[in-house]
Structures are given as C-alpha cells and as structure tokens.
Amino acid sequence: MLGVPRATVEADFLASNQYTGDPEAVELSWLRAAFAEADQIYGDFDTYVHEGLKLDAATVETLRAKLLTG
C-alpha cells in the first residue's frame, strides 16, 4: 500500500513484541493470514486498499507522508 516491502512490514510488526515488553504480543502468522486473505479476495493488497477499504490515491498518499520516515 505504501510501497514498503512485506519483509519490512513483517519486521516492524514483530517489533511490537519488543515495544510492548510482551514477547508474545503479536505473531507473524496473524499478519501473514491477513495478507493472504486480502490477496485471495482482492488479488493483491493494493487492490484491497482501493476497492476493499475504498481509499483513494490522495488518502493513500497522505498516509504515506504521515507514516513513513527516512
């Protein structure tokens, strides 16, 4: 959705365990299941964002500007 590789998204997701102080706060399988479901229903995650979530390009760009650093 924001042009970030899935490996980076997964690493950031797993960092939640460190930041919460709970090594079992999140599991990678949960994130992968969400991606798999979006891919199965919509073909890919970008289509899910635009058709499933109904986010237009301007909204996605706003999210990109607010959420990405560096």
PDB file of N, CA, C and O in Angstrom:
ATOM      1  N   MET A   1       0.820  -1.193   0.000  1.00  0.00           N
ATOM      2  CA  MET A   1       0.000   0.000   0.000  1.00  0.00           C
ATOM      3  C   MET A   1       0.860   1.251   0.000  1.00  0.00           C
ATOM      4  O   MET A   1       0.572   2.203  -0.726  1.00  0.00           O
ATOM      5  N   LEU A   2       1.888   1.257   0.789  1.00  0.00           N
ATOM      6  CA  LEU A   2       2.727   2.446   0.893  1.00  0.00           C
ATOM      7  C   LEU A   2       4.065   2.253   0.200  1.00  0.00           C
ATOM      8  O   LEU A   2       4.963   3.082   0.349  1.00  0.00           O
ATOM      9  N   GLY A   3       4.208   1.189  -0.544  1.00  0.00           N
ATOM     10  CA  GLY A   3       5.451   0.925  -1.239  1.00  0.00           C
ATOM     11  C   GLY A   3       6.530   0.322  -0.358  1.00  0.00           C
ATOM     12  O   GLY A   3       7.713   0.378  -0.693  1.00  0.00           O
ATOM     13  N   VAL A   4       6.130  -0.250   0.756  1.00  0.00           N
ATOM     14  CA  VAL A   4       7.080  -0.854   1.692  1.00  0.00           C
ATOM     15  C   VAL A   4       7.107  -2.362   1.437  1.00  0.00           C
ATOM     16  O   VAL A   4       6.051  -2.987   1.346  1.00  0.00           O
ATOM     17  N   PRO A   5       8.299  -2.955   1.322  1.00  0.00           N
ATOM     18  CA  PRO A   5       8.373  -4.406   1.120  1.00  0.00           C
ATOM     19  C   PRO A   5       7.732  -5.171   2.281  1.00  0.00           C
ATOM     20  O   PRO A   5       7.801  -4.734   3.430  1.00  0.00           O
ATOM     21  N   ARG A   6       7.118  -6.300   1.980  1.00  0.00           N
ATOM     22  CA  ARG A   6       6.459  -7.083   3.032  1.00  0.00           C
ATOM     23  C   ARG A   6       7.427  -7.482   4.128  1.00  0.00           C
ATOM     24  O   ARG A   6       7.047  -7.527   5.298  1.00  0.00           O
ATOM     25  N   ALA A   7       8.667  -7.772   3.774  1.00  0.00           N
ATOM     26  CA  ALA A   7       9.651  -8.153   4.797  1.00  0.00           C
ATOM     27  C   ALA A   7       9.834  -7.032   5.813  1.00  0.00           C
ATOM     28  O   ALA A   7      10.016  -7.295   7.001  1.00  0.00           O
ATOM     29  N   THR A   8       9.789  -5.795   5.357  1.00  0.00           N
ATOM     30  CA  THR A   8       9.908  -4.643   6.257  1.00  0.00           C
ATOM     31  C   THR A   8       8.663  -4.515   7.121  1.00  0.00           C
ATOM     32  O   THR A   8       8.760  -4.246   8.318  1.00  0.00           O
ATOM     33  N   VAL A   9       7.505  -4.704   6.524  1.00  0.00           N
ATOM     34  CA  VAL A   9       6.246  -4.658   7.278  1.00  0.00           C
ATOM     35  C   VAL A   9       6.256  -5.737   8.357  1.00  0.00           C
ATOM     36  O   VAL A   9       5.863  -5.488   9.497  1.00  0.00           O
ATOM     37  N   GLU A  10       6.704  -6.928   7.995  1.00  0.00           N
ATOM     38  CA  GLU A  10       6.748  -8.024   8.963  1.00  0.00           C
ATOM     39  C   GLU A  10       7.704  -7.713  10.109  1.00  0.00           C
ATOM     40  O   GLU A  10       7.385  -7.964  11.271  1.00  0.00           O
ATOM     41  N   ALA A  11       8.867  -7.171   9.789  1.00  0.00           N
ATOM     42  CA  ALA A  11       9.839  -6.833  10.835  1.00  0.00           C
ATOM     43  C   ALA A  11       9.276  -5.771  11.772  1.00  0.00           C
ATOM     44  O   ALA A  11       9.428  -5.869  12.990  1.00  0.00           O
ATOM     45  N   ASP A  12       8.630  -4.764  11.208  1.00  0.00           N
ATOM     46  CA  ASP A  12       8.028  -3.716  12.041  1.00  0.00           C
ATOM     47  C   ASP A  12       6.900  -4.282  12.905  1.00  0.00           C
ATOM     48  O   ASP A  12       6.756  -3.907  14.069  1.00  0.00           O
ATOM     49  N   PHE A  13       6.110  -5.174  12.337  1.00  0.00           N
ATOM     50  CA  PHE A  13       5.025  -5.814  13.081  1.00  0.00           C
ATOM     51  C   PHE A  13       5.582  -6.585  14.270  1.00  0.00           C
ATOM     52  O   PHE A  13       5.072  -6.470  15.384  1.00  0.00           O
ATOM     53  N   LEU A  14       6.626  -7.368  14.034  1.00  0.00           N
ATOM     54  CA  LEU A  14       7.231  -8.149  15.113  1.00  0.00           C
ATOM     55  C   LEU A  14       7.904  -7.269  16.155  1.00  0.00           C
ATOM     56  O   LEU A  14       8.053  -7.683  17.305  1.00  0.00           O
ATOM     57  N   ALA A  15       8.311  -6.070  15.775  1.00  0.00           N
ATOM     58  CA  ALA A  15       8.909  -5.139  16.741  1.00  0.00           C
ATOM     59  C   ALA A  15       7.907  -4.760  17.825  1.00  0.00           C
ATOM     60  O   ALA A  15       8.295  -4.294  18.896  1.00  0.00           O
ATOM     61  N   SER A  16       6.625  -4.958  17.554  1.00  0.00           N
ATOM     62  CA  SER A  16       5.601  -4.696  18.571  1.00  0.00           C
ATOM     63  C   SER A  16       5.865  -5.503  19.829  1.00  0.00           C
ATOM     64  O   SER A  16       5.601  -5.033  20.935  1.00  0.00           O
ATOM     65  N   ASN A  17       6.381  -6.710  19.671  1.00  0.00           N
ATOM     66  CA  ASN A  17       6.692  -7.546  20.830  1.00  0.00           C
ATOM     67  C   ASN A  17       7.732  -6.875  21.720  1.00  0.00           C
ATOM     68  O   ASN A  17       7.618  -6.900  22.945  1.00  0.00           O
ATOM     69  N   GLN A  18       8.731  -6.285  21.109  1.00  0.00           N
ATOM     70  CA  GLN A  18       9.779  -5.602  21.875  1.00  0.00           C
ATOM     71  C   GLN A  18       9.228  -4.344  22.546  1.00  0.00           C
ATOM     72  O   GLN A  18       9.488  -4.098  23.724  1.00  0.00           O
ATOM     73  N   TYR A  19       8.470  -3.554  21.795  1.00  0.00           N
ATOM     74  CA  TYR A  19       7.987  -2.276  22.320  1.00  0.00           C
ATOM     75  C   TYR A  19       6.929  -2.437  23.405  1.00  0.00           C
ATOM     76  O   TYR A  19       6.797  -1.582  24.281  1.00  0.00           O
ATOM     77  N   THR A  20       6.179  -3.527  23.347  1.00  0.00           N
ATOM     78  CA  THR A  20       5.172  -3.749  24.390  1.00  0.00           C
ATOM     79  C   THR A  20       5.750  -4.459  25.606  1.00  0.00           C
ATOM     80  O   THR A  20       5.130  -4.498  26.669  1.00  0.00           O
ATOM     81  N   GLY A  21       6.936  -5.017  25.440  1.00  0.00           N
ATOM     82  CA  GLY A  21       7.541  -5.772  26.530  1.00  0.00           C
ATOM     83  C   GLY A  21       6.953  -7.165  26.676  1.00  0.00           C
ATOM     84  O   GLY A  21       7.241  -7.874  27.640  1.00  0.00           O
ATOM     85  N   ASP A  22       6.132  -7.548  25.717  1.00  0.00           N
ATOM     86  CA  ASP A  22       5.498  -8.865  25.735  1.00  0.00           C
ATOM     87  C   ASP A  22       5.974  -9.639  24.508  1.00  0.00           C
ATOM     88  O   ASP A  22       5.576  -9.317  23.388  1.00  0.00           O
ATOM     89  N   PRO A  23       6.817 -10.654  24.699  1.00  0.00           N
ATOM     90  CA  PRO A  23       7.354 -11.385  23.551  1.00  0.00           C
ATOM     91  C   PRO A  23       6.304 -12.156  22.750  1.00  0.00           C
ATOM     92  O   PRO A  23       6.596 -12.683  21.677  1.00  0.00           O
ATOM     93  N   GLU A  24       5.093 -12.217  23.275  1.00  0.00           N
ATOM     94  CA  GLU A  24       4.014 -12.921  22.575  1.00  0.00           C
ATOM     95  C   GLU A  24       2.853 -11.990  22.224  1.00  0.00           C
ATOM     96  O   GLU A  24       1.736 -12.456  22.001  1.00  0.00           O
ATOM     97  N   ALA A  25       3.104 -10.690  22.173  1.00  0.00           N
ATOM     98  CA  ALA A  25       2.038  -9.725  21.883  1.00  0.00           C
ATOM     99  C   ALA A  25       1.459  -9.934  20.487  1.00  0.00           C
ATOM    100  O   ALA A  25       0.245  -9.851  20.294  1.00  0.00           O
ATOM    101  N   VAL A  26       2.317 -10.201  19.527  1.00  0.00           N
ATOM    102  CA  VAL A  26       1.862 -10.447  18.158  1.00  0.00           C
ATOM    103  C   VAL A  26       2.599 -11.660  17.602  1.00  0.00           C
ATOM    104  O   VAL A  26       3.688 -12.011  18.057  1.00  0.00           O
ATOM    105  N   GLU A  27       1.986 -12.282  16.621  1.00  0.00           N
ATOM    106  CA  GLU A  27       2.600 -13.410  15.929  1.00  0.00           C
ATOM    107  C   GLU A  27       2.587 -13.120  14.439  1.00  0.00           C
ATOM    108  O   GLU A  27       1.600 -12.621  13.898  1.00  0.00           O
ATOM    109  N   LEU A  28       3.684 -13.436  13.791  1.00  0.00           N
ATOM    110  CA  LEU A  28       3.811 -13.184  12.367  1.00  0.00           C
ATOM    111  C   LEU A  28       2.717 -13.889  11.570  1.00  0.00           C
ATOM    112  O   LEU A  28       2.278 -13.386  10.536  1.00  0.00           O
ATOM    113  N   SER A  29       2.283 -15.033  12.041  1.00  0.00           N
ATOM    114  CA  SER A  29       1.230 -15.774  11.331  1.00  0.00           C
ATOM    115  C   SER A  29      -0.056 -14.961  11.226  1.00  0.00           C
ATOM    116  O   SER A  29      -0.805 -15.120  10.262  1.00  0.00           O
ATOM    117  N   TRP A  30      -0.322 -14.104  12.187  1.00  0.00           N
ATOM    118  CA  TRP A  30      -1.534 -13.268  12.145  1.00  0.00           C
ATOM    119  C   TRP A  30      -1.465 -12.286  10.981  1.00  0.00           C
ATOM    120  O   TRP A  30      -2.424 -12.132  10.225  1.00  0.00           O
ATOM    121  N   LEU A  31      -0.331 -11.632  10.848  1.00  0.00           N
ATOM    122  CA  LEU A  31      -0.157 -10.667   9.763  1.00  0.00           C
ATOM    123  C   LEU A  31      -0.195 -11.371   8.413  1.00  0.00           C
ATOM    124  O   LEU A  31      -0.838 -10.902   7.474  1.00  0.00           O
ATOM    125  N   ARG A  32       0.495 -12.493   8.330  1.00  0.00           N
ATOM    126  CA  ARG A  32       0.520 -13.239   7.068  1.00  0.00           C
ATOM    127  C   ARG A  32      -0.871 -13.732   6.688  1.00  0.00           C
ATOM    128  O   ARG A  32      -1.212 -13.763   5.506  1.00  0.00           O
ATOM    129  N   ALA A  33      -1.673 -14.116   7.666  1.00  0.00           N
ATOM    130  CA  ALA A  33      -3.048 -14.545   7.385  1.00  0.00           C
ATOM    131  C   ALA A  33      -3.875 -13.385   6.838  1.00  0.00           C
ATOM    132  O   ALA A  33      -4.684 -13.574   5.930  1.00  0.00           O
ATOM    133  N   ALA A  34      -3.678 -12.197   7.381  1.00  0.00           N
ATOM    134  CA  ALA A  34      -4.405 -11.018   6.891  1.00  0.00           C
ATOM    135  C   ALA A  34      -4.008 -10.700   5.453  1.00  0.00           C
ATOM    136  O   ALA A  34      -4.869 -10.426   4.617  1.00  0.00           O
ATOM    137  N   PHE A  35      -2.704 -10.735   5.162  1.00  0.00           N
ATOM    138  CA  PHE A  35      -2.246 -10.503   3.791  1.00  0.00           C
ATOM    139  C   PHE A  35      -2.790 -11.575   2.846  1.00  0.00           C
ATOM    140  O   PHE A  35      -3.226 -11.265   1.738  1.00  0.00           O
ATOM    141  N   ALA A  36      -2.765 -12.828   3.283  1.00  0.00           N
ATOM    142  CA  ALA A  36      -3.247 -13.924   2.438  1.00  0.00           C
ATOM    143  C   ALA A  36      -4.728 -13.765   2.120  1.00  0.00           C
ATOM    144  O   ALA A  36      -5.155 -14.016   0.992  1.00  0.00           O
ATOM    145  N   GLU A  37      -5.500 -13.356   3.099  1.00  0.00           N
ATOM    146  CA  GLU A  37      -6.939 -13.153   2.884  1.00  0.00           C
ATOM    147  C   GLU A  37      -7.183 -12.015   1.896  1.00  0.00           C
ATOM    148  O   GLU A  37      -8.013 -12.137   0.995  1.00  0.00           O
ATOM    149  N   ALA A  38      -6.463 -10.916   2.067  1.00  0.00           N
ATOM    150  CA  ALA A  38      -6.599  -9.792   1.132  1.00  0.00           C
ATOM    151  C   ALA A  38      -6.189 -10.219  -0.272  1.00  0.00           C
ATOM    152  O   ALA A  38      -6.854  -9.874  -1.250  1.00  0.00           O
ATOM    153  N   ASP A  39      -5.098 -10.967  -0.371  1.00  0.00           N
ATOM    154  CA  ASP A  39      -4.633 -11.439  -1.676  1.00  0.00           C
ATOM    155  C   ASP A  39      -5.643 -12.384  -2.316  1.00  0.00           C
ATOM    156  O   ASP A  39      -5.884 -12.314  -3.521  1.00  0.00           O
ATOM    157  N   GLN A  40      -6.234 -13.267  -1.515  1.00  0.00           N
ATOM    158  CA  GLN A  40      -7.189 -14.236  -2.051  1.00  0.00           C
ATOM    159  C   GLN A  40      -8.454 -13.543  -2.558  1.00  0.00           C
ATOM    160  O   GLN A  40      -8.963 -13.880  -3.627  1.00  0.00           O
ATOM    161  N   ILE A  41      -8.948 -12.595  -1.805  1.00  0.00           N
ATOM    162  CA  ILE A  41     -10.206 -11.937  -2.170  1.00  0.00           C
ATOM    163  C   ILE A  41     -10.013 -10.870  -3.240  1.00  0.00           C
ATOM    164  O   ILE A  41     -10.821 -10.759  -4.162  1.00  0.00           O
ATOM    165  N   TYR A  42      -8.944 -10.084  -3.120  1.00  0.00           N
ATOM    166  CA  TYR A  42      -8.764  -8.924  -3.997  1.00  0.00           C
ATOM    167  C   TYR A  42      -7.636  -9.074  -5.009  1.00  0.00           C
ATOM    168  O   TYR A  42      -7.474  -8.221  -5.881  1.00  0.00           O
ATOM    169  N   GLY A  43      -6.861 -10.138  -4.907  1.00  0.00           N
ATOM    170  CA  GLY A  43      -5.766 -10.344  -5.850  1.00  0.00           C
ATOM    171  C   GLY A  43      -4.432  -9.827  -5.357  1.00  0.00           C
ATOM    172  O   GLY A  43      -3.393 -10.442  -5.597  1.00  0.00           O
ATOM    173  N   ASP A  44      -4.459  -8.706  -4.674  1.00  0.00           N
ATOM    174  CA  ASP A  44      -3.253  -8.156  -4.058  1.00  0.00           C
ATOM    175  C   ASP A  44      -3.662  -7.108  -3.026  1.00  0.00           C
ATOM    176  O   ASP A  44      -4.822  -6.700  -2.960  1.00  0.00           O
ATOM    177  N   PHE A  45      -2.698  -6.686  -2.231  1.00  0.00           N
ATOM    178  CA  PHE A  45      -3.017  -5.787  -1.127  1.00  0.00           C
ATOM    179  C   PHE A  45      -3.416  -4.393  -1.607  1.00  0.00           C
ATOM    180  O   PHE A  45      -4.288  -3.757  -1.014  1.00  0.00           O
ATOM    181  N   ASP A  46      -2.784  -3.920  -2.676  1.00  0.00           N
ATOM    182  CA  ASP A  46      -3.142  -2.593  -3.191  1.00  0.00           C
ATOM    183  C   ASP A  46      -4.597  -2.542  -3.650  1.00  0.00           C
ATOM    184  O   ASP A  46      -5.289  -1.553  -3.409  1.00  0.00           O
ATOM    185  N   THR A  47      -5.058  -3.592  -4.303  1.00  0.00           N
ATOM    186  CA  THR A  47      -6.457  -3.636  -4.728  1.00  0.00           C
ATOM    187  C   THR A  47      -7.378  -3.671  -3.516  1.00  0.00           C
ATOM    188  O   THR A  47      -8.432  -3.035  -3.512  1.00  0.00           O
ATOM    189  N   TYR A  48      -6.981  -4.415  -2.486  1.00  0.00           N
ATOM    190  CA  TYR A  48      -7.751  -4.427  -1.234  1.00  0.00           C
ATOM    191  C   TYR A  48      -7.884  -3.017  -0.664  1.00  0.00           C
ATOM    192  O   TYR A  48      -8.967  -2.610  -0.242  1.00  0.00           O
ATOM    193  N   VAL A  49      -6.787  -2.282  -0.655  1.00  0.00           N
ATOM    194  CA  VAL A  49      -6.797  -0.922  -0.106  1.00  0.00           C
ATOM    195  C   VAL A  49      -7.766  -0.040  -0.887  1.00  0.00           C
ATOM    196  O   VAL A  49      -8.560   0.693  -0.297  1.00  0.00           O
ATOM    197  N   HIS A  50      -7.698  -0.112  -2.209  1.00  0.00           N
ATOM    198  CA  HIS A  50      -8.523   0.781  -3.030  1.00  0.00           C
ATOM    199  C   HIS A  50      -9.974   0.314  -3.150  1.00  0.00           C
ATOM    200  O   HIS A  50     -10.894   1.130  -3.083  1.00  0.00           O
ATOM    201  N   GLU A  51     -10.182  -0.984  -3.327  1.00  0.00           N
ATOM    202  CA  GLU A  51     -11.543  -1.487  -3.517  1.00  0.00           C
ATOM    203  C   GLU A  51     -12.194  -1.943  -2.212  1.00  0.00           C
ATOM    204  O   GLU A  51     -13.376  -1.689  -1.982  1.00  0.00           O
ATOM    205  N   GLY A  52     -11.431  -2.607  -1.370  1.00  0.00           N
ATOM    206  CA  GLY A  52     -11.980  -3.112  -0.113  1.00  0.00           C
ATOM    207  C   GLY A  52     -12.149  -2.023   0.927  1.00  0.00           C
ATOM    208  O   GLY A  52     -13.204  -1.896   1.549  1.00  0.00           O
ATOM    209  N   LEU A  53     -11.096  -1.236   1.109  1.00  0.00           N
ATOM    210  CA  LEU A  53     -11.148  -0.152   2.095  1.00  0.00           C
ATOM    211  C   LEU A  53     -11.690   1.148   1.518  1.00  0.00           C
ATOM    212  O   LEU A  53     -12.015   2.079   2.255  1.00  0.00           O
ATOM    213  N   LYS A  54     -11.784   1.202   0.196  1.00  0.00           N
ATOM    214  CA  LYS A  54     -12.306   2.387  -0.506  1.00  0.00           C
ATOM    215  C   LYS A  54     -11.451   3.636  -0.259  1.00  0.00           C
ATOM    216  O   LYS A  54     -11.976   4.740  -0.110  1.00  0.00           O
ATOM    217  N   LEU A  55     -10.127   3.445  -0.219  1.00  0.00           N
ATOM    218  CA  LEU A  55      -9.228   4.586  -0.059  1.00  0.00           C
ATOM    219  C   LEU A  55      -8.790   5.066  -1.432  1.00  0.00           C
ATOM    220  O   LEU A  55      -8.349   4.273  -2.263  1.00  0.00           O
ATOM    221  N   ASP A  56      -8.913   6.364  -1.669  1.00  0.00           N
ATOM    222  CA  ASP A  56      -8.474   6.899  -2.946  1.00  0.00           C
ATOM    223  C   ASP A  56      -6.972   7.185  -2.900  1.00  0.00           C
ATOM    224  O   ASP A  56      -6.344   7.117  -1.843  1.00  0.00           O
ATOM    225  N   ALA A  57      -6.415   7.504  -4.057  1.00  0.00           N
ATOM    226  CA  ALA A  57      -4.971   7.723  -4.171  1.00  0.00           C
ATOM    227  C   ALA A  57      -4.501   8.860  -3.272  1.00  0.00           C
ATOM    228  O   ALA A  57      -3.412   8.784  -2.704  1.00  0.00           O
ATOM    229  N   ALA A  58      -5.295   9.902  -3.135  1.00  0.00           N
ATOM    230  CA  ALA A  58      -4.910  11.038  -2.290  1.00  0.00           C
ATOM    231  C   ALA A  58      -4.813  10.622  -0.825  1.00  0.00           C
ATOM    232  O   ALA A  58      -3.898  11.045  -0.118  1.00  0.00           O
ATOM    233  N   THR A  59      -5.737   9.810  -0.375  1.00  0.00           N
ATOM    234  CA  THR A  59      -5.704   9.336   1.012  1.00  0.00           C
ATOM    235  C   THR A  59      -4.491   8.448   1.250  1.00  0.00           C
ATOM    236  O   THR A  59      -3.821   8.566   2.276  1.00  0.00           O
ATOM    237  N   VAL A  60      -4.212   7.562   0.305  1.00  0.00           N
ATOM    238  CA  VAL A  60      -3.034   6.697   0.430  1.00  0.00           C
ATOM    239  C   VAL A  60      -1.769   7.546   0.477  1.00  0.00           C
ATOM    240  O   VAL A  60      -0.863   7.258   1.258  1.00  0.00           O
ATOM    241  N   GLU A  61      -1.697   8.571  -0.337  1.00  0.00           N
ATOM    242  CA  GLU A  61      -0.523   9.453  -0.337  1.00  0.00           C
ATOM    243  C   GLU A  61      -0.396  10.192   0.993  1.00  0.00           C
ATOM    244  O   GLU A  61       0.714  10.369   1.496  1.00  0.00           O
ATOM    245  N   THR A  62      -1.501  10.619   1.556  1.00  0.00           N
ATOM    246  CA  THR A  62      -1.477  11.271   2.871  1.00  0.00           C
ATOM    247  C   THR A  62      -0.962  10.306   3.934  1.00  0.00           C
ATOM    248  O   THR A  62      -0.144  10.680   4.774  1.00  0.00           O
ATOM    249  N   LEU A  63      -1.437   9.077   3.896  1.00  0.00           N
ATOM    250  CA  LEU A  63      -0.947   8.063   4.837  1.00  0.00           C
ATOM    251  C   LEU A  63       0.548   7.832   4.655  1.00  0.00           C
ATOM    252  O   LEU A  63       1.289   7.732   5.633  1.00  0.00           O
ATOM    253  N   ARG A  64       0.984   7.749   3.418  1.00  0.00           N
ATOM    254  CA  ARG A  64       2.404   7.544   3.127  1.00  0.00           C
ATOM    255  C   ARG A  64       3.235   8.665   3.741  1.00  0.00           C
ATOM    256  O   ARG A  64       4.261   8.409   4.372  1.00  0.00           O
ATOM    257  N   ALA A  65       2.798   9.889   3.558  1.00  0.00           N
ATOM    258  CA  ALA A  65       3.541  11.042   4.081  1.00  0.00           C
ATOM    259  C   ALA A  65       3.587  11.048   5.605  1.00  0.00           C
ATOM    260  O   ALA A  65       4.586  11.460   6.195  1.00  0.00           O
ATOM    261  N   LYS A  66       2.519  10.596   6.237  1.00  0.00           N
ATOM    262  CA  LYS A  66       2.452  10.628   7.703  1.00  0.00           C
ATOM    263  C   LYS A  66       3.129   9.431   8.361  1.00  0.00           C
ATOM    264  O   LYS A  66       3.652   9.549   9.469  1.00  0.00           O
ATOM    265  N   LEU A  67       3.124   8.281   7.692  1.00  0.00           N
ATOM    266  CA  LEU A  67       3.575   7.054   8.336  1.00  0.00           C
ATOM    267  C   LEU A  67       5.007   6.645   8.021  1.00  0.00           C
ATOM    268  O   LEU A  67       5.642   5.949   8.812  1.00  0.00           O
ATOM    269  N   LEU A  68       5.512   7.067   6.887  1.00  0.00           N
ATOM    270  CA  LEU A  68       6.858   6.646   6.507  1.00  0.00           C
ATOM    271  C   LEU A  68       7.889   7.671   6.943  1.00  0.00           C
ATOM    272  O   LEU A  68       7.672   8.879   6.854  1.00  0.00           O
ATOM    273  N   THR A  69       9.007   7.162   7.413  1.00  0.00           N
ATOM    274  CA  THR A  69      10.111   8.034   7.810  1.00  0.00           C
ATOM    275  C   THR A  69      11.337   7.676   7.001  1.00  0.00           C
ATOM    276  O   THR A  69      11.470   6.561   6.496  1.00  0.00           O
ATOM    277  N   GLY A  70      12.232   8.646   6.886  1.00  0.00           N
ATOM    278  CA  GLY A  70      13.502   8.396   6.196  1.00  0.00           C
ATOM    279  C   GLY A  70      13.288   8.314   4.769  1.00  0.00           C
ATOM    280  O   GLY A  70      14.238   8.107   4.014  1.00  0.00           O
TER     281      GLY A  70
END
